Amino acid sequence: QVQLVESGGGLVQAGGSLRLSCAASGRIFRINGMGWYRQAPGKQRELVATITSGGNTNYTDSVKGRFTISRDNAENTVYLHMNSLKPEDTADYYCNADIKRNIFGPPMNYWGKGTTVTVSS
């Protein structure tokens, strides 16, 4: 079994900062791409940021310059550093990863259960 467990969500005032963490555990041979998605109440889940195993990053336009995604490959962990938070960043944030469990099979896609970020105005 592979699990992704997010942490770091909470309540913060507008302009504040939070750091989300997502740790992968279980039978892991290699983790390829990792990313963060979010889903606000009444809206569809959207991509926030992704990072490849080599460290290449991609961000949705609304968070560019404010959020930074990073990863620690030795710890199988991905982070999302969120600065200058806005009320519209309020959402449940989900970790996502493509993980190979062994040398033979293709990578499989996994989701965490989410962590809630609430930004007050």
Disulfide bonds with the S-S distance in Angstrom:
Cys22-Cys95 2.11
